[in-house]
Amino acid sequence: MSPRGFSRGRKPFEQPADTKDIVGGKSHFIVTRTAAGWIITINRRGQLTSTKLCATEGEMRRLTRQLSDDGLIGRNEASR
């Protein structure tokens, strides 16, 4: 086995194209950049999907940090 364990499964730089393949059925959020700011789509297991609009980057970072602390997986579509 190599020192980093690359021989077992997917390489860290390889990511599936579909968000569902990454998060599976787990609770997650998706950050999308728009002209008006950032839209955060929150998908919690067993609940309806909700969206939040953040006008500033600081507001977006605070919300994503809180969601991560709550155990949700983040996916940043704004960086693509």
Protein Blocks (a to p, Z undefined) as FASTA:
>chain_A
ZZkopmgojafklccfblklmnomaccddddddfklpadddddehiacdddddfbfklmm
mmmmmmmmnopacddfklZZ
